[in-house]
Amino acid sequence: MSVNCLICGRPTAVVHLGIDACRACTVFYRRTRKLRDRLTCVNGDRTCRGYLKRLFSCRKCRLDRFEEAMKAGNGK
């Protein structure tokens, strides 16, 4: 059964880190989470999120989306 990744919207068949996230987004999160405080949004106002377009213009917005999905998945 294929579901859509909660971060980028691409189809995925595997659950990573307890949420429906594709492998690319999971690897991105693991690689980037330590840089959280140093990242800034390219636009400065977090409008570069393109979930429906399956595109992220900046790493900060993609990381934020992943963390929001993790919090929602854990019920916090």
A tleap script that builds the chain and sets N, CA, C and O, in Angstrom:
source leaprc.protein.ff14SB
mol = sequence {
  NMET SER VAL ASN CYS LEU ILE CYS GLY ARG
  PRO THR ALA VAL VAL HIE LEU GLY ILE ASP
  ALA CYS ARG ALA CYS THR VAL PHE TYR ARG
  ARG THR ARG LYS LEU ARG ASP ARG LEU THR
  CYS VAL ASN GLY ASP ARG THR CYS ARG GLY
  TYR LEU LYS ARG LEU PHE SER CYS ARG LYS
  CYS ARG LEU ASP ARG PHE GLU GLU ALA MET
  LYS ALA GLY ASN GLY CLYS
}
set mol.1.N position { 0.843 -1.183 0.000 }
set mol.1.CA position { 0.000 0.000 0.000 }
set mol.1.C position { 0.884 1.241 0.000 }
set mol.1.O position { 1.814 1.352 0.799 }
set mol.2.N position { 0.595 2.146 -0.875 }
set mol.2.CA position { 1.389 3.358 -0.998 }
set mol.2.C position { 0.622 4.551 -0.422 }
set mol.2.O position { -0.565 4.725 -0.695 }
set mol.3.N position { 1.298 5.351 0.359 }
set mol.3.CA position { 0.728 6.589 0.902 }
set mol.3.C position { 1.643 7.737 0.480 }
set mol.3.O position { 2.744 7.510 -0.020 }
set mol.4.N position { 1.191 8.944 0.681 }
set mol.4.CA position { 2.013 10.093 0.333 }
set mol.4.C position { 2.841 10.540 1.525 }
set mol.4.O position { 2.382 10.511 2.667 }
set mol.5.N position { 4.056 10.950 1.244 }
set mol.5.CA position { 4.951 11.487 2.264 }
set mol.5.C position { 4.325 12.766 2.829 }
set mol.5.O position { 3.874 13.627 2.074 }
set mol.6.N position { 4.301 12.883 4.136 }
set mol.6.CA position { 3.719 14.061 4.777 }
set mol.6.C position { 4.566 15.314 4.594 }
set mol.6.O position { 4.087 16.421 4.841 }
set mol.7.N position { 5.802 15.159 4.170 }
set mol.7.CA position { 6.702 16.295 4.031 }
set mol.7.C position { 6.710 16.815 2.597 }
set mol.7.O position { 6.510 18.008 2.369 }
set mol.8.N position { 6.939 15.925 1.630 }
set mol.8.CA position { 7.084 16.374 0.241 }
set mol.8.C position { 5.916 15.969 -0.652 }
set mol.8.O position { 5.760 16.520 -1.742 }
set mol.9.N position { 5.095 15.022 -0.213 }
set mol.9.CA position { 3.942 14.605 -0.993 }
set mol.9.C position { 4.205 13.481 -1.976 }
set mol.9.O position { 3.279 13.046 -2.660 }
set mol.10.N position { 5.418 13.003 -2.069 }
set mol.10.CA position { 5.728 11.905 -2.984 }
set mol.10.C position { 5.224 10.582 -2.409 }
set mol.10.O position { 5.157 10.426 -1.190 }
set mol.11.N position { 4.872 9.637 -3.263 }
set mol.11.CA position { 4.409 8.337 -2.773 }
set mol.11.C position { 5.510 7.587 -2.019 }
set mol.11.O position { 6.676 7.616 -2.410 }
set mol.12.N position { 5.122 6.922 -0.943 }
set mol.12.CA position { 6.054 6.103 -0.175 }
set mol.12.C position { 5.310 4.884 0.353 }
set mol.12.O position { 4.113 4.945 0.633 }
set mol.13.N position { 6.014 3.805 0.482 }
set mol.13.CA position { 5.391 2.574 0.967 }
set mol.13.C position { 5.883 2.202 2.358 }
set mol.13.O position { 5.410 1.227 2.943 }
set mol.14.N position { 6.822 2.965 2.890 }
set mol.14.CA position { 7.449 2.630 4.163 }
set mol.14.C position { 7.309 3.792 5.139 }
set mol.14.O position { 7.367 4.958 4.747 }
set mol.15.N position { 7.126 3.462 6.407 }
set mol.15.CA position { 7.062 4.464 7.459 }
set mol.15.C position { 8.464 4.658 8.030 }
set mol.15.O position { 9.121 3.690 8.412 }
set mol.16.N position { 8.914 5.895 8.087 }
set mol.16.CA position { 10.223 6.214 8.650 }
set mol.16.C position { 10.021 7.107 9.865 }
set mol.16.O position { 9.227 8.047 9.821 }
set mol.17.N position { 10.731 6.822 10.942 }
set mol.17.CA position { 10.684 7.610 12.180 }
set mol.17.C position { 9.270 7.753 12.730 }
set mol.17.O position { 8.951 8.739 13.395 }
set mol.18.N position { 8.431 6.770 12.451 }
set mol.18.CA position { 7.089 6.755 13.012 }
set mol.18.C position { 6.063 7.580 12.263 }
set mol.18.O position { 4.924 7.685 12.720 }
set mol.19.N position { 6.417 8.168 11.134 }
set mol.19.CA position { 5.461 8.934 10.332 }
set mol.19.C position { 5.582 8.503 8.875 }
set mol.19.O position { 6.557 7.856 8.491 }
set mol.20.N position { 4.588 8.863 8.067 }
set mol.20.CA position { 4.635 8.559 6.641 }
set mol.20.C position { 5.569 9.551 5.963 }
set mol.20.O position { 5.146 10.604 5.486 }
set mol.21.N position { 6.831 9.197 5.932 }
set mol.21.CA position { 7.851 10.044 5.302 }
set mol.21.C position { 8.675 9.192 4.354 }
set mol.21.O position { 9.017 8.052 4.665 }
set mol.22.N position { 8.990 9.753 3.197 }
set mol.22.CA position { 9.803 9.013 2.230 }
set mol.22.C position { 11.251 8.954 2.712 }
set mol.22.O position { 11.650 9.662 3.636 }
set mol.23.N position { 12.001 8.112 2.076 }
set mol.23.CA position { 13.399 7.932 2.471 }
set mol.23.C position { 14.206 9.209 2.280 }
set mol.23.O position { 15.050 9.538 3.114 }
set mol.24.N position { 13.958 9.932 1.191 }
set mol.24.CA position { 14.702 11.167 0.927 }
set mol.24.C position { 14.482 12.204 2.030 }
set mol.24.O position { 15.434 12.851 2.469 }
set mol.25.N position { 13.255 12.364 2.472 }
set mol.25.CA position { 12.965 13.332 3.536 }
set mol.25.C position { 13.548 12.872 4.868 }
set mol.25.O position { 14.020 13.692 5.655 }
set mol.26.N position { 13.517 11.573 5.125 }
set mol.26.CA position { 14.077 11.045 6.365 }
set mol.26.C position { 15.589 11.238 6.412 }
set mol.26.O position { 16.134 11.647 7.437 }
set mol.27.N position { 16.258 10.947 5.314 }
set mol.27.CA position { 17.703 11.152 5.260 }
set mol.27.C position { 18.023 12.635 5.406 }
set mol.27.O position { 18.966 12.999 6.108 }
set mol.28.N position { 17.244 13.493 4.748 }
set mol.28.CA position { 17.432 14.936 4.879 }
set mol.28.C position { 17.303 15.363 6.341 }
set mol.28.O position { 18.127 16.130 6.838 }
set mol.29.N position { 16.271 14.868 7.032 }
set mol.29.CA position { 16.047 15.243 8.428 }
set mol.29.C position { 17.222 14.804 9.313 }
set mol.29.O position { 17.722 15.586 10.121 }
set mol.30.N position { 17.643 13.584 9.156 }
set mol.30.CA position { 18.746 13.077 9.988 }
set mol.30.C position { 20.041 13.845 9.751 }
set mol.30.O position { 20.824 14.061 10.676 }
set mol.31.N position { 20.257 14.252 8.513 }
set mol.31.CA position { 21.463 14.976 8.163 }
set mol.31.C position { 21.414 16.439 8.616 }
set mol.31.O position { 22.453 17.026 8.919 }
set mol.32.N position { 20.224 17.026 8.665 }
set mol.32.CA position { 20.079 18.470 8.840 }
set mol.32.C position { 19.623 18.891 10.229 }
set mol.32.O position { 19.779 20.061 10.578 }
set mol.33.N position { 19.074 18.003 11.030 }
set mol.33.CA position { 18.474 18.405 12.308 }
set mol.33.C position { 19.442 19.112 13.248 }
set mol.33.O position { 19.013 19.947 14.044 }
set mol.34.N position { 20.722 18.806 13.179 }
set mol.34.CA position { 21.699 19.457 14.055 }
set mol.34.C position { 21.979 20.893 13.629 }
set mol.34.O position { 22.499 21.683 14.416 }
set mol.35.N position { 21.641 21.233 12.398 }
set mol.35.CA position { 21.856 22.583 11.880 }
set mol.35.C position { 20.646 23.491 12.087 }
set mol.35.O position { 20.641 24.630 11.619 }
set mol.36.N position { 19.635 23.004 12.773 }
set mol.36.CA position { 18.361 23.696 12.944 }
set mol.36.C position { 18.514 25.176 13.283 }
set mol.36.O position { 17.846 26.020 12.685 }
set mol.37.N position { 19.383 25.497 14.230 }
set mol.37.CA position { 19.515 26.880 14.686 }
set mol.37.C position { 20.260 27.767 13.689 }
set mol.37.O position { 20.105 28.988 13.713 }
set mol.38.N position { 21.050 27.178 12.832 }
set mol.38.CA position { 21.822 27.962 11.869 }
set mol.38.C position { 21.095 28.189 10.551 }
set mol.38.O position { 21.510 29.037 9.761 }
set mol.39.N position { 20.030 27.456 10.301 }
set mol.39.CA position { 19.305 27.592 9.045 }
set mol.39.C position { 18.354 28.778 9.090 }
set mol.39.O position { 17.774 29.080 10.134 }
set mol.40.N position { 18.199 29.439 7.971 }
set mol.40.CA position { 17.226 30.529 7.853 }
set mol.40.C position { 16.425 30.324 6.578 }
set mol.40.O position { 16.906 29.731 5.613 }
set mol.41.N position { 15.218 30.815 6.587 }
set mol.41.CA position { 14.345 30.722 5.424 }
set mol.41.C position { 14.879 31.633 4.320 }
set mol.41.O position { 15.301 32.759 4.580 }
set mol.42.N position { 14.855 31.140 3.111 }
set mol.42.CA position { 15.357 31.907 1.974 }
set mol.42.C position { 14.558 33.188 1.778 }
set mol.42.O position { 15.132 34.242 1.503 }
set mol.43.N position { 13.238 33.104 1.917 }
set mol.43.CA position { 12.378 34.266 1.748 }
set mol.43.C position { 12.268 35.098 3.017 }
set mol.43.O position { 11.883 36.266 2.969 }
set mol.44.N position { 12.602 34.502 4.139 }
set mol.44.CA position { 12.526 35.210 5.408 }
set mol.44.C position { 11.167 35.174 6.077 }
set mol.44.O position { 11.035 35.571 7.235 }
set mol.45.N position { 10.161 34.706 5.368 }
set mol.45.CA position { 8.812 34.704 5.947 }
set mol.45.C position { 8.120 33.346 5.852 }
set mol.45.O position { 6.906 33.247 6.030 }
set mol.46.N position { 8.895 32.308 5.570 }
set mol.46.CA position { 8.408 30.931 5.501 }
set mol.46.C position { 7.307 30.731 4.467 }
set mol.46.O position { 6.414 29.907 4.665 }
set mol.47.N position { 7.361 31.483 3.353 }
set mol.47.CA position { 6.380 31.319 2.285 }
set mol.47.C position { 6.894 30.432 1.167 }
set mol.47.O position { 6.220 30.266 0.150 }
set mol.48.N position { 8.070 29.864 1.336 }
set mol.48.CA position { 8.630 29.042 0.257 }
set mol.48.C position { 8.245 27.580 0.390 }
set mol.48.O position { 8.825 26.731 -0.287 }
set mol.49.N position { 7.306 27.273 1.224 }
set mol.49.CA position { 6.838 25.897 1.345 }
set mol.49.C position { 5.918 25.585 0.183 }
set mol.49.O position { 4.938 26.293 -0.051 }
set mol.50.N position { 6.228 24.542 -0.533 }
set mol.50.CA position { 5.415 24.165 -1.678 }
set mol.50.C position { 4.970 22.725 -1.583 }
set mol.50.O position { 5.305 21.925 -2.457 }
set mol.51.N position { 4.226 22.368 -0.552 }
set mol.51.CA position { 3.828 20.972 -0.349 }
set mol.51.C position { 3.073 20.436 -1.558 }
set mol.51.O position { 3.370 19.342 -2.038 }
set mol.52.N position { 2.120 21.178 -2.044 }
set mol.52.CA position { 1.325 20.683 -3.163 }
set mol.52.C position { 2.131 20.656 -4.457 }
set mol.52.O position { 1.825 19.883 -5.365 }
set mol.53.N position { 3.145 21.488 -4.542 }
set mol.53.CA position { 4.006 21.502 -5.716 }
set mol.53.C position { 5.134 20.475 -5.581 }
set mol.53.O position { 5.897 20.259 -6.523 }
set mol.54.N position { 5.235 19.844 -4.409 }
set mol.54.CA position { 6.299 18.879 -4.109 }
set mol.54.C position { 7.672 19.519 -4.256 }
set mol.54.O position { 8.593 18.928 -4.821 }
set mol.55.N position { 7.793 20.728 -3.743 }
set mol.55.CA position { 9.023 21.468 -3.897 }
set mol.55.C position { 9.283 22.291 -2.644 }
set mol.55.O position { 8.364 22.895 -2.090 }
set mol.56.N position { 10.502 22.312 -2.209 }
set mol.56.CA position { 10.891 23.177 -1.108 }
set mol.56.C position { 12.035 24.047 -1.585 }
set mol.56.O position { 13.051 23.544 -2.064 }
set mol.57.N position { 11.869 25.351 -1.455 }
set mol.57.CA position { 12.901 26.271 -1.908 }
set mol.57.C position { 14.039 26.361 -0.909 }
set mol.57.O position { 15.161 26.708 -1.278 }
set mol.58.N position { 13.767 26.056 0.345 }
set mol.58.CA position { 14.847 26.170 1.325 }
set mol.58.C position { 14.824 25.004 2.317 }
set mol.58.O position { 13.792 24.371 2.539 }
set mol.59.N position { 15.952 24.751 2.884 }
set mol.59.CA position { 16.115 23.648 3.833 }
set mol.59.C position { 15.382 23.920 5.137 }
set mol.59.O position { 14.874 22.990 5.762 }
set mol.60.N position { 15.318 25.176 5.556 }
set mol.60.CA position { 14.660 25.534 6.819 }
set mol.60.C position { 13.182 25.148 6.789 }
set mol.60.O position { 12.673 24.563 7.745 }
set mol.61.N position { 12.500 25.470 5.704 }
set mol.61.CA position { 11.073 25.167 5.614 }
set mol.61.C position { 10.815 23.660 5.535 }
set mol.61.O position { 9.835 23.163 6.091 }
set mol.62.N position { 11.687 22.947 4.851 }
set mol.62.CA position { 11.537 21.488 4.784 }
set mol.62.C position { 11.752 20.860 6.155 }
set mol.62.O position { 11.020 19.948 6.539 }
set mol.63.N position { 12.739 21.335 6.889 }
set mol.63.CA position { 13.007 20.833 8.234 }
set mol.63.C position { 11.845 21.157 9.171 }
set mol.63.O position { 11.443 20.311 9.969 }
set mol.64.N position { 11.308 22.358 9.085 }
set mol.64.CA position { 10.166 22.742 9.916 }
set mol.64.C position { 8.963 21.862 9.633 }
set mol.64.O position { 8.271 21.436 10.557 }
set mol.65.N position { 8.711 21.587 8.367 }
set mol.65.CA position { 7.577 20.734 7.997 }
set mol.65.C position { 7.754 19.328 8.580 }
set mol.65.O position { 6.790 18.731 9.059 }
set mol.66.N position { 8.968 18.806 8.540 }
set mol.66.CA position { 9.232 17.481 9.091 }
set mol.66.C position { 8.988 17.481 10.597 }
set mol.66.O position { 8.371 16.555 11.123 }
set mol.67.N position { 9.461 18.501 11.287 }
set mol.67.CA position { 9.278 18.564 12.742 }
set mol.67.C position { 7.808 18.718 13.118 }
set mol.67.O position { 7.370 18.160 14.124 }
set mol.68.N position { 7.046 19.458 12.331 }
set mol.68.CA position { 5.608 19.578 12.588 }
set mol.68.C position { 4.914 18.234 12.414 }
set mol.68.O position { 4.035 17.886 13.202 }
set mol.69.N position { 5.299 17.479 11.394 }
set mol.69.CA position { 4.719 16.165 11.161 }
set mol.69.C position { 5.096 15.209 12.295 }
set mol.69.O position { 4.273 14.396 12.717 }
set mol.70.N position { 6.323 15.299 12.786 }
set mol.70.CA position { 6.747 14.450 13.911 }
set mol.70.C position { 5.936 14.762 15.175 }
set mol.70.O position { 5.507 13.847 15.879 }
set mol.71.N position { 5.730 16.043 15.460 }
set mol.71.CA position { 4.945 16.428 16.638 }
set mol.71.C position { 3.500 15.958 16.509 }
set mol.71.O position { 2.922 15.456 17.472 }
set mol.72.N position { 2.925 16.116 15.342 }
set mol.72.CA position { 1.539 15.684 15.116 }
set mol.72.C position { 1.422 14.164 15.219 }
set mol.72.O position { 0.427 13.648 15.728 }
set mol.73.N position { 2.428 13.458 14.743 }
set mol.73.CA position { 2.415 11.998 14.795 }
set mol.73.C position { 2.573 11.454 16.192 }
set mol.73.O position { 2.061 10.377 16.498 }
set mol.74.N position { 3.275 12.180 17.052 }
set mol.74.CA position { 3.483 11.748 18.434 }
set mol.74.C position { 2.371 12.207 19.352 }
set mol.74.O position { 2.338 11.834 20.524 }
set mol.75.N position { 1.449 13.020 18.827 }
set mol.75.CA position { 0.333 13.491 19.638 }
set mol.75.C position { 0.710 14.577 20.616 }
set mol.75.O position { -0.004 14.804 21.593 }
set mol.76.N position { 1.815 15.250 20.375 }
set mol.76.CA position { 2.232 16.321 21.283 }
set mol.76.C position { 1.719 17.658 20.834 }
set mol.76.O position { 1.979 18.669 21.486 }
savepdb mol mol.pdb
quit
